[in-house]
Amino acid sequence: MLIRVIIGGFIVVVGFFFVTLFMDLKEQHNLQQENIELRLKNARLEEQVKLLDYKQAQLTKKIAEMNRIGG
């Protein structure tokens, strides 16, 4: 009888381990997907910043020319 209780407890512990492992793997996959999405969004934002910097430089140059500063 004691052996059956020990085996039953062992089965429960092993089952719990596999359920926990599955949940962790699923969470890891979700985090990897989120990481990919954030990297893509970051790249798009960096491109937008570069474009805005270029436009700002053009405006600054135009203003300086209008004020006859620089060449």
N, C-alpha and C positions, 0 to 999 in steps of 0.2 A: 504494500500500500504506500509506503514512504517513497519507494522508487517511482511509482506513478505520479505522485505529487511533485517530486523533483523534476521528472521528465515534463510534466505539464507546465510547471513554472519555467523551465528552460525553453519550451516551445513558445510560451507567451513572450519571454524576453527576446528571443530571436525574431519573432514576428514584429514586436515593437521596434526592434533595431531596423528591420527592412522597411517598415512604414516610415520611420524617421529618415532613413537614407533616401527613400523615394521623394519625400517632401523637400529635403535639402537639395537634391539634384534639380527638382522642378524650380525651386527658388533661384538656384544658381543660373539656370537657363534664362529665367525671366530677367535677372540682373544683367546677363550678357546682352540680351536683346535691348534692354534699356540703355546700356552703355553704347551700343552701336548707334542707336537713335540719337543719343546726345552728342556723339562725335560728329554725326552728319549735320545736326543742327548747329553745332559749334563751327564747323567748316563753312556753312552758309553764312553765319553771322560774321565770320572773319572776312569773307568776301564782301559783304555789305559794308563793313568798316573800311576796307581798302577803297571801295568805290566812293564812300563819303569823304574819306581823306583826300582823294584825288580831286573831287568836286570842290572841296574847301580850298585846296591849294590853287585851283584855277580861279576861284572867286577872289582869293587874296591877291593873286597876281593881277587880276583885272582891276581891282581897287587900287593897287599900288600904281599901275599904269595910268589910271584916271587921275590920281593925285600927283603924277609926274615924279614918283619915287622909283628909283631903280631903272632898269632898262629893259 
